[in-house]
Amino acid sequence: MVWKRRQKKCSITVGQKKERLAFAKHWLKVYEEEPEIFWAVWEQALFTDEKSAPIVTEPGPLRESQRVIISDFEHAITTNARIPIPPPLEPQLPQALEALQTQGFVHLTQILSHETCDALWEHVQDAVNTAASGAGLLGGAKARVDVKLKLEGAAKLTARETLGTNQLATLLLGAATDDAYLCEFGVLCSLPGANRQPVHPDTVCTGRRAERPIYTCFVALQDVDVHMGPTRLLVGTNTPEAHKIASNVTSDEYASLLANTPNVDATLKKGHAVVFDSRTLHAGGANEANEGRRRCLLYLSAQGPEEGCTKLPTSPERRTPPNAYSIVPEYHNKLKVREWNVFTA
């Protein structure tokens, strides 16, 4: 990888993958010493592929090579503002709901036993391995696998233990309203070699009064360390103001947002969890090819209907596709969180 200045302009050539691994550290130095060069290259990266040939003339879907460049830039800037993840709370405590609403996320103490974590992995590993062979890889996110769960066997036990026994339902109902549905349920796996994601929210934040965010719980099925690509969450960015700034990634305001907003990496212990507001800016980290291990997370999401409605829409209002809810289709608008004891019986 090289960069150079030509008549106040910059060009970038991305080399082999092993060179790309040091990209974040390289660009952090450039950002600190010559920010005008950094941002010139960032802007060019939005509109070039890895050979620096133009590929788009207007905003549109990013190619994987662009995603890698942009996400490495963002990682480099946010690293200086990283803070330790707060101590875990029990989900039924008022402080947990307050943190979720004000910070955009909350770290929870163990809500799934080690035995149930292992049982769920045994339940899904064949599906994960099949998907990892290629058929189930998430588009634009190399080596990430999403497996939707049916409420049977270990998956049903998992839902009962998290929502009921360990009172996750109390937190989700407090945040998403008493009419909230379980709108997503599955296992997400990041495999060694998975690229870092660009910073993004899962749903839009417009400030409309009727807006109903999704509240997603990630439960670690194994210890998650820094080499496995933990999710990075930007504190307090579940706001219209943050989303407006983040809509223009070449602006000085966005650079300032990334550089000055405290952020945490969700390095979770086995069975511990993080719940976040879908509007919170976040990014899955890079699962290192050499030192990383498979990172599997159980996810459960809840959302309340908009004011005046009794059902969720067909799909959520996401900033980027895919827009569908990540749940077995037959469960959509069927599973009220407050009725967890019925659908997990």
Secondary structure, DSSP 8 states (H G I E B T S, - for coil): -EEEEETTEEEEE---HHHHTTHHHHHHHHHHH-HHHHHHHHHHHTTB-TTS-B--SSS----HHHHHHHHHHHHHHHHTTB------B-TTSHHHHHHHHHHSEEEE---S-HHHHHHHHHHHHHHHHHIIIIITB-TTSTTEEEEE--SSHHHHHHHIIIIIIT-HHHHHHHHH-TT-EEEEEEEEEE-TT------B-SS-----TT----EEEEEESS---GGG---EEETT--SHHHHHHHT-TTSHHHHHHHHHS-EEE----TT-EEEEETTS-EE-----TTT---EEEEEEEEE---TT-SS--SS---SSS--S-SS-GGGTTT-BGGGHHHHT-
